[in-house]
């Protein structure tokens, strides 16, 4: 009898502890013991977690606290709260999620999902050498233009091969965009029709579509992951999609090891890293510069590079197909400023309407509505609430970009909202930060902005994009995932004379 009583008391204590909230915890709906609010989150929106959290904020406030399992999750949905959180160094950590551990050999590796001194050291090294190789600089523009001309040729051929000039634009931008980055990382480029590279891009796309940032941030014990397929599928863990990418990167590293270039002969990021790894291992056998860390870093760059910029280009084209008058006005400006030539980065300051169109497409169609999840490294404050150490912080950038309290008619595609009264100058709003803010803002923002501008502006100058006949307008409803992607679509693509 006594053991049964003790067990009952223990269970009651566990239940109470599971549902108990810390003092001054942000308001939010309560869930069930052990699983928290996880079973009910989709009731707010069955398709998009960021929209569910936005609707929840309308009831509980811009800083909402819930538990998913035993993990406190803080949803942040207003400009003031998001900005405060992004600039709070106590919230600059990264959650120890099962997804990131699984894709990084069971360790916290890479540069996107690590924190502390490890993150600072490797981010500094990565950015220094990528900048030396042209990352975010105009010196890489010639390579960008080469990739762009190949893409234009491919699209012209596809258009000419169809009687109605219909071109399938699903995934068509990925190879071009990633080749720019891959030249810096590995010193080579891929043919647009390379079957091996296409397989890797498909695996990367399927991986990003497999889960979402909220479920993917829930820590799950390895024992459960290894023995429960249902749990793996729920959080979006598909190892079979990660392994071919890791193998491809390892083979690329092996090829570089054979050439064994010195620091003076290094021509790409992998060369620089291998030289640093050899140097550090000679001085310190416990160095963090390891082969696995190199694979994880390249995986981060590969995944983000293939997904984000190509997605932004795709959404911009969809918006312009749905807003023909905007497309025409953008083409008129491009023709007036660039003449018969393709736009360059030097033209950018003279193309305010074009710049405003690109900004508006990013505002209306977020690729990363939550950015990368943050993590409270210690107890801290946000908007007057106590955020306990270990909380996962979901920063809803989409809620800021579509805030009807700031943006007039935010659902309307209106480039003029980013221009001064006479349309001659771009206005940079403090509510517009699709790449985040602070020390954790996207490290590839400069390269992404330049690539996004050059590719989209050049395609609109070169072609007229119209809806495909007898088909509905291409959808702006994104495909869900760890990031949001544009749905595959077809369009009439007519070269402009």
Buried (B, 14 or more C-beta within 10 A) or exposed (E): EEEEEEEEEEEEEEEEEBBEBBEEBBEBBEBBBEBBBBEBBEEBBEEBBBBBBBEBBEEBBBBBBBBBBBBBBBBBBBBEBBBBBBEBEBBBBBBBBBBBBBBBBEEBBBBBBBBEEBBEBBBEBBBEBBBEBBBBBEEBBEBBBBBBBBBBEBBBEBBEEEEEBBBBBBBBBBBBBBBBBBBBBBBEBBEBEEEEBBEBBBBBBEBBBBBBBBBBBBBBEEEEBEEEEEBBEBBBBBEEBBEBBBEBBBEBBEEBEEEEBEEEEBBBBBBBBBBBBEEBEEEEEEBBBBBBBBBBBBBBBBBBBBBBBBBBBBBBBBBBBBBEEBBEBBBEBBEEBBEEEBBBBEBBEBBBBBBBBBBBBBBBBBBBBBBBBBBBBEEBEBBEBBBBBBBBBBBBBBBBBBBEEBBEEBEEBBBBBBBEEEBEBBEEBEBBBBBBBBEBEBBBBBBBBBBBBBBBBBBBBBBBBBBBEEEEEBEBEBBBBBBBBBBBBBBBBEEEE
